[in-house]
Amino acid sequence: MAPECRTLISEVKSMVSVVRRYEITDAEWERIKPYIPEEGVAGSRGRPSKDSRTMLNGICWILRSGAAWRDLPERYGPWQTVYKRFVKWSEAGIFEKIFKDLAADADMQDISIDSTCIKVSASAKHGCD
């Protein structure tokens, strides 16, 4: 491949932000960010805390994929760390607050509910008392 093509491809890749499957977009992060507590205090002892967005993306990956915590991809950090952050935010009511506030902003004009009818044989209805 010509050097000019490599340079052009490199420039295009740097301009495009890649959103992986199950990860939140920049716009979604901007809406959620105010709800997420700051982790780690400047001057505090111990390891620096992991980036909250990375932690949230790891949580989303687990919840959307249905995988076990141990199967979390390494790019999100140790599964134990992501799990602890999930538990901490859950117990603090962070997710409930996010869902409640964002649901209040939802446009309910074009909502649709789907239902399915299942036929049951005559003998099946006698099985439940």
C-alpha positions in Angstrom: 0.0 0.0 0.0 1.3 3.5 -0.9 2.5 5.7 2.0 -0.1 8.3 1.1 -2.9 5.7 1.5 -1.6 4.6 4.9 -1.4 8.2 6.1 -5.0 8.9 4.9 -6.3 5.7 6.6 -4.5 6.7 9.8 -6.0 10.2 9.7 -9.6 8.8 9.1 -9.2 6.3 11.9 -8.1 9.0 14.4 -11.2 11.1 13.4 -13.7 8.4 13.9 -14.6 7.3 17.4 -15.3 3.6 17.4 -18.2 2.4 19.6 -18.0 -1.2 20.3 -21.0 -3.4 20.7 -22.8 -2.9 24.0 -20.9 0.3 24.8 -22.5 3.7 25.4 -22.0 6.5 22.8 -20.5 9.9 23.6 -24.0 11.5 23.6 -25.3 8.8 26.0 -22.3 9.3 28.3 -22.8 13.1 28.4 -26.4 12.5 29.6 -25.4 9.9 32.2 -22.1 11.4 33.4 -23.7 13.9 36.0 -25.2 10.9 37.9 -22.0 9.0 38.2 -20.1 9.9 41.4 -16.5 10.9 41.2 -14.2 8.0 42.1 -10.9 8.6 43.9 -9.9 11.9 45.5 -6.8 13.8 44.5 -4.1 13.1 47.1 -5.7 10.0 48.4 -3.7 6.9 49.1 -3.9 3.6 47.1 -4.3 2.8 43.5 -6.0 5.3 41.2 -9.5 4.3 40.5 -10.6 3.0 37.1 -12.3 5.4 34.7 -16.1 5.5 35.4 -17.0 5.3 31.7 -14.9 2.2 31.2 -16.6 0.7 34.3 -20.0 1.6 33.0 -19.2 0.1 29.6 -18.1 -3.1 31.3 -21.3 -3.2 33.3 -23.3 -2.7 30.1 -21.4 -5.4 28.3 -22.3 -7.9 31.0 -25.9 -6.9 31.3 -26.5 -6.8 27.5 -24.5 -9.9 26.6 -25.8 -12.1 29.5 -22.3 -13.4 30.1 -20.9 -14.3 33.4 -18.7 -11.7 35.2 -15.6 -13.8 34.7 -16.1 -13.6 30.9 -15.8 -9.8 30.9 -13.3 -8.7 28.2 -10.0 -7.5 29.6 -10.4 -4.1 28.0 -12.8 -3.2 30.8 -10.3 -4.1 33.5 -10.5 -6.9 36.1 -14.0 -8.4 36.3 -13.9 -8.1 40.1 -13.3 -4.3 39.9 -16.2 -3.8 37.5 -18.4 -6.1 39.6 -17.6 -4.1 42.8 -18.4 -0.8 41.1 -21.7 -2.3 39.8 -22.6 -3.4 43.4 -21.5 0.0 44.8 -23.6 2.0 42.3 -26.6 -0.4 42.7 -26.6 -0.1 46.4 -26.3 3.7 46.2 -29.3 3.9 43.9 -27.3 5.4 41.0 -29.0 3.2 38.3 -32.5 3.8 39.7 -31.9 7.5 39.6 -30.6 7.4 36.0 -33.6 5.3 34.8 -36.1 7.4 36.7 -34.8 10.8 35.4 -34.3 9.6 31.8 -37.7 7.9 31.7 -39.3 11.2 32.7 -37.7 12.7 29.5 -39.0 9.9 27.3 -41.2 10.8 24.4 -44.3 8.5 24.8 -46.1 9.7 21.7 -45.2 6.7 19.5 -45.2 3.8 22.0 -46.3 0.3 20.9 -47.0 -2.7 23.0 -46.9 -6.2 21.4 -48.9 -9.1 22.7 -48.9 -12.7 21.6 -51.8 -15.1 21.9 -51.1 -18.8 22.5 -53.7 -21.5 22.0 -53.9 -24.1 24.7 -55.4 -27.5 24.2 -58.6 -28.3 26.2 -56.7 -30.8 28.3 -54.1 -28.2 29.4 -56.6 -26.0 31.1 -57.4 -28.7 33.6 -53.8 -29.0 34.7 -53.9 -25.7 36.7 -56.0 -25.4 39.8 
